Amino acid sequence: MNRQKKLQQLFKEKSRKANAKLAPKSNKPKYISKADRLKMAVEDTPEAVDTPES
């Protein structure tokens, strides 16, 4: 491999990695920790409200 080709290959590889970091990752959902998932589940469940019947 000649020197110019090798340099061009390195530059392309670096630019691909940089572009990959900048690209949005819309297909991957944001990570939610287990504790946060439990909190959300508790908030979403309707609490039993005691209403006095007369």
Secondary structure as the mmCIF struct_conf table of DSSP 4:
data_model
#
loop_
_struct_conf.conf_type_id
_struct_conf.id
_struct_conf.beg_label_comp_id
_struct_conf.beg_label_asym_id
_struct_conf.beg_label_seq_id
_struct_conf.end_label_comp_id
_struct_conf.end_label_asym_id
_struct_conf.end_label_seq_id
HELX_RH_AL_P HELX_RH_AL_P1 ARG A 3 LEU A 22
BEND BEND1 ALA A 23 ALA A 23
TURN_TY1_P TURN_TY1_P1 SER A 26 ASN A 27
BEND BEND2 LYS A 28 LYS A 28
HELX_LH_PP_P HELX_LH_PP_P1 PRO A 29 TYR A 31
HELX_RH_AL_P HELX_RH_AL_P2 LYS A 34 ASP A 44
BEND BEND3 THR A 45 THR A 45
HELX_LH_PP_P HELX_LH_PP_P2 PRO A 46 ASP A 50
#
